[in-house]
Amino acid sequence: MAYDEDLANRLRELLADEEAVTEKKMFGGLGFMVNGHMCVAASGQGGLLARIDPDDTDDAVARPHASRMEMRGRTMDGWIRVADEGVSGMRDLRPWVERSLAYVKTFPPK
């Protein structure tokens, strides 16, 4: 399954005013890097991948349509998958992007 082009375009729109944003094909989807750090991605499995503060994982997965991202049978705190239904509109998508941006901006540029 290819990533959702509409979701990728909405991510571009939300990140348009940010500096040092690059796009990179990864995980079968399209990742959006901020200062060289993965921030969000239009997943190749559908939906959104969001990088958040690992300490906020339990709170994040309590939200509708959100779960820990699984890769090769493992999950890691701070990596959240949000199903298509959870990011169907800008109103749903914006808080995830803002949360990811806030966390990624705490890292020094690569």
C-alpha positions, 0 to 999 in steps of 0.5 A: 500500500502506498502512502496517502497523497492527500495526507502528505499534502495536508502535512506539507500545508501544516509544516509550510511555515517551519524552517528546515523541513525535508521530505524523505521516503521511509518505512514505505511512506513519506517522512517529514524531517525537521532539522534532520529529525523524523517528525511525522510521516504519511505511513505506507500502511495508512494513517500517520506516524507521529514522534512524540515525547516518550513520556507522553506515550500512554496519554497519546495511545488513549486517544481514539485511533492511536496506538504504539507504532510496531516495527518488526514485532516491537513497539517503542514509546514515543512513536505513535500510529494514528489510523486514517480515521484519526487524521481524516481532517485538518482539525484531527491532524493539526494537534498531532503535528503540533505535538510532534513539532514541539518534541522534535524541536527540543533536539539540536539540528543534525 
